[in-house]
Amino acid sequence: MTSNAEAASASIAEQGMSLTEGLVSLIRGKPVASSDLESAALFTLDAVANILAGRNSAPGKVLLAWWQDKSRSNVEPDPEQLAFLMGGLCHILETDDLHRESVVHPGCVVVPAAWALAERRRADGRALLEAVLQGFEATTRVGMAVGPAHYRIWHNTATCGPYGSAMAGAALLGLSDEAAVHALGNAGSQSAGLWQFLETGAMTKHLHAGHAAEAGLKAALLASFGFTGPARILEGEKGFFRAACPDADPAAVLRAPDAPWQLVRTSIKPWPSCRHTHPAIDAAEELRSAIAGREIAAVEVDTYQAALDVCDRPVATSDYEAKFSLQHAVAAALSLSIVDFEAFGPAARETCAALALKVAIHARDPYRAAYPKAWGAEVRVRLSDGSELSARRENAKGDPEAPLSREAMIAKAQMLLAHGGVREPGRIIDGIMELPSGGALPGLDLA
């Protein structure tokens, strides 16, 4: 029996559609089960909790000051401006979700755009969650096609994110397939976001998420008025792949149309640091009790090249740098009782500094070859008494192969909401978990 998605894929080939036309057709042909909606609710909860927790940070306070300055005009902010604020806040604490094969953080782009528009349009919970599913699908399918060379210079969440926010907006606006293609075309023309900020630890990464949420939503809103965009934005001679993706795999955009929704293939982050540090944190935590206070002489970490490209930082001079330091993350996991927000703060950096300098990191197989389908690491510790300990992870905790339970995800949300000083966390958690049955969005106080 041929599924809707298979039929859509066959139709794409027969009709000579552009990749964007094919992507819209594929996504809209995928069935939505109740379990998909429940998963979308948990990912929405994770993103909202990150948004509210992100207010309790230096970049978050800057974003809120900008927002409050805009609000003094007594003009109701546009949904795309709200999407920008929420997207920026969501990506600050490095605890938002991650889709491994695309190296995209979909939640910080898609959920803010969908939430902002659904709130303005008074959409019900099911409509919001279906838009979230579609947005995750679009941004990750484009992300899986960009190729590894793109990620060395470009931040995939920033460049692929606008496709996801545009697709979510198209769903909530009820755009025709043609108008949705226009929306994605103009979203893709706004793709941008470079890794240069890592050199100084600037706040740019949060701008990336906010802009991606805003750009795609704006493109969808314009398309609802008839504003046109390029159908061949991905594969065209002057399109996205030609401009920024030297080793693109365009076929990945439409590959495996009957695969589960990419949202359920997305990882949830249990620790507040770059996802590239998580396999090593997970392995190092296993060794901590076995070390039992004995002196560590040296530590070696085997992982994949992208982890070194982004997180090879022996000395971390700020919370933000510590979150992008494999050396600090492993030292913290080996020596501290818990890897939480405080594990990347000034006191923890001082405590872990000497051990971090003993951590050597390498890109080696099997982890190098398995990336990006699997994000793994091995940690080997040599103690001063000559004994050696090791632990390995083919995947990190929170990956689809090692998922967090529903209870663990809710507990994580509670931790984030507490960090953000939310007064009624139960109201937000219960409200979001009721969305699959068509419930109303709970109000968020972003001030």
Secondary structure per residue as TSV (DSSP state, phi and psi in degrees):
chain	resnum	aa	ss	phi	psi
A	1	M	-	360.0	129.7
A	2	T	-	-85.0	128.5
A	3	S	-	-79.8	167.6
A	4	N	H	-60.0	-41.0
A	5	A	H	-66.7	-40.7
A	6	E	H	-63.3	-42.3
A	7	A	H	-63.1	-40.1
A	8	A	H	-63.9	-42.0
A	9	S	H	-64.2	-42.1
A	10	A	H	-63.6	-40.2
A	11	S	H	-63.6	-37.1
A	12	I	H	-59.9	-48.3
A	13	A	H	-63.7	-42.2
A	14	E	H	-68.9	-37.7
A	15	Q	H	-91.0	-5.5
A	16	G	T	65.5	38.3
A	17	M	-	-67.9	158.0
A	18	S	-	-70.4	164.7
A	19	L	H	-61.0	-37.8
A	20	T	H	-68.3	-41.6
A	21	E	H	-61.3	-41.3
A	22	G	H	-65.3	-38.1
A	23	L	H	-64.5	-44.8
A	24	V	H	-61.0	-44.8
A	25	S	H	-63.9	-43.8
A	26	L	H	-60.8	-48.9
A	27	I	H	-63.0	-42.9
A	28	R	H	-75.7	-9.8
A	29	G	T	-92.8	-4.0
A	30	K	S	-83.1	133.6
A	31	P	-	-74.6	152.2
A	32	V	-	-116.2	115.1
A	33	A	-	-93.1	163.4
A	34	S	H	-61.1	-34.1
A	35	S	H	-66.1	-31.8
A	36	D	H	-65.8	-42.1
A	37	L	H	-64.8	-39.2
A	38	E	H	-65.0	-40.6
A	39	S	H	-63.9	-42.1
A	40	A	H	-62.0	-35.6
A	41	A	H	-64.5	-41.0
A	42	L	H	-66.1	-40.0
A	43	F	H	-69.9	-34.1
A	44	T	H	-65.6	-42.3
A	45	L	H	-59.3	-44.1
A	46	D	H	-60.3	-44.1
A	47	A	H	-66.5	-44.9
A	48	V	H	-63.2	-41.6
A	49	A	H	-62.2	-38.8
A	50	N	H	-65.5	-38.8
A	51	I	H	-59.9	-50.0
A	52	L	H	-70.7	-33.9
A	53	A	H	-71.1	-32.4
A	54	G	H	-63.4	-18.3
A	55	R	T	-63.5	-28.3
A	56	N	S	-90.4	65.1
A	57	S	S	-160.5	159.8
A	58	A	H	-62.1	-48.3
A	59	P	H	-63.9	-35.3
A	60	G	H	-62.4	-39.6
A	61	K	H	-68.2	-33.0
A	62	V	H	-65.1	-47.0
A	63	L	H	-60.9	-41.6
A	64	L	H	-67.4	-35.9
A	65	A	H	-63.5	-41.3
A	66	W	H	-61.6	-43.6
A	67	W	H	-64.4	-43.5
A	68	Q	H	-66.7	-34.5
A	69	D	H	-64.6	-41.5
A	70	K	H	-65.3	-35.9
A	71	S	H	-69.7	-17.4
A	72	R	T	-69.0	-11.7
A	73	S	T	-74.0	-9.2
A	74	N	-	63.8	16.0
A	75	V	S	-104.2	129.6
A	76	E	-	-61.4	125.9
A	77	P	-	-61.2	147.8
A	78	D	-	-70.0	153.6
A	79	P	H	-60.4	-33.3
A	80	E	H	-68.8	-30.3
A	81	Q	H	-69.5	-39.4
A	82	L	H	-64.2	-38.5
A	83	A	H	-61.7	-39.3
A	84	F	H	-60.6	-48.9
A	85	L	H	-59.5	-49.8
A	86	M	H	-65.3	-38.5
A	87	G	H	-63.2	-44.6
A	88	G	H	-62.3	-45.3
A	89	L	H	-63.2	-37.8
A	90	C	H	-64.2	-29.3
A	91	H	T	-98.1	3.1
A	92	I	S	-74.5	-46.1
A	93	L	S	-84.4	-0.1
A	94	E	S	59.6	33.4
A	95	T	-	-120.3	12.6
A	96	D	S	-83.4	168.7
A	97	D	-	-68.0	170.5
A	98	L	B	-151.8	133.2
A	99	H	B	-99.4	114.5
A	100	R	T	-64.2	-47.8
A	101	E	T	-68.1	-23.0
A	102	S	T	-102.5	-12.2
A	103	V	T	52.4	43.6
A	104	V	B	-118.0	140.7
A	105	H	-	-94.8	92.1
A	106	P	-	-71.2	-36.9
A	107	G	H	-61.5	-37.4
A	108	C	H	-73.1	-11.9
A	109	V	H	-104.9	-48.8
A	110	V	H	-74.5	-48.2
A	111	V	H	-63.5	-45.1
A	112	P	H	-58.3	-42.0
A	113	A	H	-65.8	-46.5
A	114	A	H	-65.4	-43.1
A	115	W	H	-64.1	-45.9
A	116	A	H	-60.8	-42.7
A	117	L	H	-74.0	-41.0
A	118	A	H	-63.5	-38.4
A	119	E	H	-63.4	-44.8
A	120	R	H	-66.0	-38.5
A	121	R	H	-89.7	-1.7
A	122	R	T	54.8	42.4
A	123	A	-	-72.4	153.5
A	124	D	-	-84.4	173.3
A	125	G	H	-61.4	-41.7
A	126	R	H	-63.1	-42.0
A	127	A	H	-61.6	-42.0
A	128	L	H	-59.9	-48.3
A	129	L	H	-68.2	-35.7
A	130	E	H	-65.4	-37.4
A	131	A	H	-65.2	-38.8
A	132	V	H	-63.2	-45.3
A	133	L	H	-57.0	-46.6
A	134	Q	H	-67.2	-38.5
A	135	G	H	-66.1	-43.9
A	136	F	H	-58.1	-42.1
A	137	E	H	-62.5	-44.8
A	138	A	H	-66.5	-49.0
A	139	T	H	-67.9	-36.3
A	140	T	H	-76.8	-35.0
A	141	R	H	-66.4	-39.3
A	142	V	H	-66.0	-42.3
A	143	G	H	-62.0	-36.5
A	144	M	H	-68.2	-14.8
A	145	A	H	-98.0	-11.8
A	146	V	S	-73.9	-23.2
A	147	G	-	86.5	154.4
A	148	P	H	-66.1	-29.0
A	149	A	H	-64.1	-32.5
A	150	H	H	-57.4	-42.5
A	151	Y	H	-69.4	-17.8
A	152	R	H	-69.5	-25.7
A	153	I	H	-119.7	-38.1
A	154	W	B	-101.0	144.5
A	155	H	-	-90.0	109.0
A	156	N	H	-57.2	-36.1
A	157	T	H	-60.4	-38.1
A	158	A	H	-73.4	-40.8
A	159	T	H	-84.8	-34.6
A	160	C	H	-94.5	-19.3
A	161	G	H	-57.8	-42.0
A	162	P	H	-57.5	-29.7
A	163	Y	H	-63.8	-37.7
A	164	G	H	-71.4	-43.7
A	165	S	H	-68.0	-33.1
A	166	A	H	-66.6	-41.8
A	167	M	H	-67.0	-39.3
A	168	A	H	-63.9	-43.1
A	169	G	H	-63.2	-40.5
A	170	A	H	-60.9	-37.9
A	171	A	H	-65.5	-47.3
A	172	L	H	-70.2	-28.8
A	173	L	H	-83.8	-9.1
A	174	G	T	66.8	35.4
A	175	L	-	-68.4	147.4
A	176	S	-	-65.3	165.9
A	177	D	H	-58.0	-41.8
A	178	E	H	-62.0	-46.0
A	179	A	H	-66.7	-35.7
A	180	A	H	-63.1	-38.5
A	181	V	H	-62.9	-42.6
A	182	H	H	-58.8	-42.8
A	183	A	H	-61.6	-47.1
A	184	L	H	-66.6	-35.4
A	185	G	H	-61.3	-45.2
A	186	N	H	-76.2	-28.0
A	187	A	H	-63.1	-46.8
A	188	G	H	-64.6	-30.0
A	189	S	T	-69.9	-13.5
A	190	Q	T	-100.8	7.8
A	191	S	-	-60.8	129.7
A	192	A	-	-165.1	162.5
A	193	G	-	138.5	106.5
A	194	L	B	-108.8	153.6
A	195	W	G	-80.7	2.7
A	196	Q	G	-56.9	-25.7
A	197	F	G	-61.6	-21.8
A	198	L	G	-62.3	-26.2
A	199	E	G	-62.3	-34.7
A	200	T	T	-118.8	-3.6
A	201	G	T	71.3	28.4
A	202	A	-	-64.3	167.0
A	203	M	T	-81.0	8.4
A	204	T	H	-58.2	-33.2
A	205	K	H	-58.5	-35.2
A	206	H	H	-72.7	-34.8
A	207	L	H	-59.8	-39.8
A	208	H	H	-56.6	-49.9
A	209	A	H	-65.5	-44.3
A	210	G	H	-62.4	-44.9
A	211	H	H	-63.9	-41.6
A	212	A	H	-61.9	-41.1
A	213	A	H	-64.5	-44.7
A	214	E	H	-68.4	-44.7
A	215	A	H	-62.9	-45.9
A	216	G	H	-66.9	-40.5
A	217	L	H	-65.9	-40.8
A	218	K	H	-61.6	-40.6
A	219	A	H	-63.3	-38.9
A	220	A	H	-67.8	-42.4
A	221	L	H	-64.0	-41.1
A	222	L	H	-63.6	-39.9
A	223	A	H	-62.6	-30.6
A	224	S	T	-66.8	-17.2
A	225	F	T	-100.3	2.6
A	226	G	T	99.6	9.3
A	227	F	-	-73.8	125.3
A	228	T	-	-93.2	157.9
A	229	G	-	-141.7	167.3
A	230	P	-	-75.9	123.5
A	231	A	T	-68.5	-28.8
A	232	R	T	-102.6	38.4
A	233	I	T	-61.0	-29.8
A	234	L	T	-80.0	-56.5
A	235	E	T	-99.9	-1.3
A	236	G	S	-64.5	161.5
A	237	E	T	-60.0	-27.6
A	238	K	T	-120.1	32.3
A	239	G	S	-96.9	-171.4
A	240	F	H	-62.4	-49.1
A	241	F	H	-63.4	-43.7
A	242	R	H	-65.3	-36.0
A	243	A	H	-76.8	-38.1
A	244	A	H	-133.4	4.3
A	245	C	-	-132.4	86.1
A	246	P	T	-61.7	-29.5
A	247	D	T	-122.9	44.0
A	248	A	-	-61.6	152.5
A	249	D	-	-122.3	77.5
A	250	P	G	-55.2	-30.8
A	251	A	G	-62.7	-21.8
A	252	A	G	-65.5	-23.3
A	253	V	G	-58.8	-39.0
A	254	L	T	-113.3	8.2
A	255	R	S	-69.2	146.0
A	256	A	-	50.5	62.6
A	257	P	T	-62.2	-25.0
A	258	D	T	-92.1	6.6
A	259	A	S	-61.5	157.4
A	260	P	-	-56.3	159.0
A	261	W	-	-52.1	137.4
A	262	Q	G	-63.3	-21.4
A	263	L	G	-57.7	-39.9
A	264	V	G	-79.8	-5.0
A	265	R	G	-99.4	10.9
A	266	T	-	-97.1	143.4
A	267	S	B	-92.1	148.9
A	268	I	-	-107.3	136.2
A	269	K	-	-93.2	119.3
A	270	P	S	-83.7	-18.0
A	271	W	S	-117.9	147.1
A	272	P	S	-85.0	61.6
A	273	S	S	-149.6	172.0
A	274	C	-	-53.6	137.7
A	275	R	G	-59.4	-27.3
A	276	H	G	-63.5	-19.9
A	277	T	G	-85.6	-13.8
A	278	H	H	-69.8	-40.8
A	279	P	H	-59.0	-39.1
A	280	A	H	-71.0	-38.3
A	281	I	H	-59.6	-46.5
A	282	D	H	-59.6	-45.4
A	283	A	H	-67.6	-42.1
A	284	A	H	-65.1	-36.9
A	285	E	H	-62.0	-33.3
A	286	E	H	-62.7	-33.1
A	287	L	H	-84.1	-18.5
A	288	R	H	-56.2	-47.9
A	289	S	H	-68.2	-32.0
A	290	A	H	-70.3	-28.4
A	291	I	H	-68.9	-38.8
A	292	A	T	49.5	45.6
A	293	G	T	82.9	-4.5
A	294	R	-	-70.2	154.0
A	295	E	-	-73.4	136.0
A	296	I	E	-94.7	126.4
A	297	A	E	-89.3	-39.5
A	298	A	E	-160.9	153.3
A	299	V	E	-133.3	136.3
A	300	E	E	-122.8	139.0
A	301	V	E	-124.5	123.2
A	302	D	E	-101.4	131.2
A	303	T	E	-154.1	-153.8
A	304	Y	-	-109.9	164.3
A	305	Q	H	-63.6	-40.0
A	306	A	H	-60.2	-32.8
A	307	A	H	-63.8	-39.2
A	308	L	H	-70.4	-39.7
A	309	D	H	-57.6	-37.2
A	310	V	H	-100.7	-29.4
A	311	C	H	-126.6	22.2
A	312	D	-	-87.3	93.9
A	313	R	-	-146.2	85.9
A	314	P	S	-61.3	-32.3
A	315	V	S	-119.6	121.7
A	316	A	-	-109.2	123.2
A	317	T	-	-105.3	3.6
A	318	S	S	-150.8	165.3
A	319	D	H	-55.2	-44.1
A	320	Y	H	-65.4	-44.5
A	321	E	H	-63.0	-36.2
A	322	A	H	-63.4	-35.2
A	323	K	H	-69.6	-18.1
A	324	F	T	-112.9	30.7
A	325	S	-	-123.7	110.7
A	326	L	H	-61.0	-38.0
A	327	Q	H	-62.7	-47.6
A	328	H	H	-67.6	-42.3
A	329	A	H	-60.1	-43.1
A	330	V	H	-68.8	-41.8
A	331	A	H	-60.6	-41.2
A	332	A	H	-65.1	-43.3
A	333	A	H	-66.4	-30.5
A	334	L	H	-79.6	-27.2
A	335	S	H	-117.8	-19.9
A	336	L	S	-99.9	155.2
A	337	S	S	-73.7	-23.1
A	338	I	-	-152.7	142.8
A	339	V	-	-99.9	94.7
A	340	D	S	-126.6	-163.6
A	341	F	G	-58.8	-40.0
A	342	E	G	-66.5	-21.9
A	343	A	G	-67.1	-10.0
A	344	F	G	-115.0	6.3
A	345	G	S	-83.5	179.0
A	346	P	H	-58.2	-45.1
A	347	A	H	-63.5	-43.7
A	348	A	H	-67.2	-37.1
A	349	R	H	-63.8	-39.7
A	350	E	H	-65.8	-44.2
A	351	T	H	-61.5	-38.9
A	352	C	H	-95.4	-3.8
A	353	A	H	-59.2	-46.4
A	354	A	H	-65.3	-41.4
A	355	L	H	-67.7	-37.2
A	356	A	H	-58.5	-35.5
A	357	L	T	-70.7	-14.6
A	358	K	T	-90.4	-2.6
A	359	V	E	-92.3	116.9
A	360	A	E	-104.6	133.4
A	361	I	E	-118.3	143.7
A	362	H	E	-138.5	146.5
A	363	A	E	-94.0	111.7
A	364	R	-	-141.6	155.1
A	365	D	T	-72.2	152.5
A	366	P	T	-83.3	-5.5
A	367	Y	H	-72.2	-37.4
A	368	R	H	-63.2	-43.5
A	369	A	H	-72.6	-30.6
A	370	A	H	-77.4	-24.0
A	371	Y	T	-70.1	140.2
A	372	P	T	-95.4	0.6
A	373	K	T	-66.0	-30.6
A	374	A	-	-133.9	137.1
A	375	W	-	-111.5	101.4
A	376	G	-	-125.7	174.2
A	377	A	E	-164.3	156.6
A	378	E	E	-126.6	136.7
A	379	V	E	-116.7	125.9
A	380	R	E	-118.5	128.2
A	381	V	E	-117.4	126.7
A	382	R	E	-105.6	123.1
A	383	L	E	-90.7	160.1
A	384	S	T	-64.3	-21.8
A	385	D	T	-83.0	4.5
A	386	G	S	93.7	-12.9
A	387	S	-	-76.0	156.5
A	388	E	E	-129.4	145.0
A	389	L	E	-129.7	149.6
A	390	S	E	-150.0	152.9
A	391	A	E	-149.4	146.2
A	392	R	E	-133.7	154.5
A	393	R	E	-134.7	123.0
A	394	E	S	-74.1	-30.6
A	395	N	S	-139.6	163.4
A	396	A	-	-96.7	157.0
A	397	K	T	-56.9	133.9
A	398	G	T	98.9	-11.3
A	399	D	S	-71.6	162.0
A	400	P	T	-56.5	-29.2
A	401	E	T	-78.6	-17.5
A	402	A	S	-139.6	60.9
A	403	P	-	-70.9	152.7
A	404	L	-	-75.4	142.8
A	405	S	-	-71.7	165.7
A	406	R	H	-55.8	-42.6
A	407	E	H	-65.3	-39.1
A	408	A	H	-67.5	-36.8
A	409	M	H	-68.3	-38.4
A	410	I	H	-67.2	-39.5
A	411	A	H	-62.7	-39.9
A	412	K	H	-62.0	-42.9
A	413	A	H	-61.4	-41.3
A	414	Q	H	-61.4	-41.2
A	415	M	H	-62.0	-44.5
A	416	L	H	-66.1	-42.7
A	417	L	H	-65.3	-36.7
A	418	A	H	-64.9	-41.7
A	419	H	H	-60.8	-34.3
A	420	G	T	-84.5	-0.1
A	421	G	T	71.4	28.2
A	422	V	-	-72.3	130.7
A	423	R	S	-79.0	-33.3
A	424	E	-	-124.8	67.6
A	425	P	H	-61.4	-34.0
A	426	G	H	-61.9	-35.7
A	427	R	H	-63.5	-42.3
A	428	I	H	-70.1	-45.9
A	429	I	H	-62.7	-49.5
A	430	D	H	-63.1	-40.2
A	431	G	H	-62.9	-42.8
A	432	I	H	-70.8	-37.5
A	433	M	H	-70.4	-14.2
A	434	E	T	-90.8	-4.6
A	435	L	G	-60.7	-36.7
A	436	P	G	-58.4	-25.3
A	437	S	G	-89.4	9.2
A	438	G	T	93.1	14.4
A	439	G	-	-63.2	167.6
A	440	A	-	-85.5	152.8
A	441	L	-	-67.6	131.9
A	442	P	-	-70.8	142.5
A	443	G	-	-68.0	144.5
A	444	L	-	-116.2	130.4
A	445	D	-	-97.9	104.1
A	446	L	-	-90.4	-3.1
A	447	A	-	-67.1	360.0
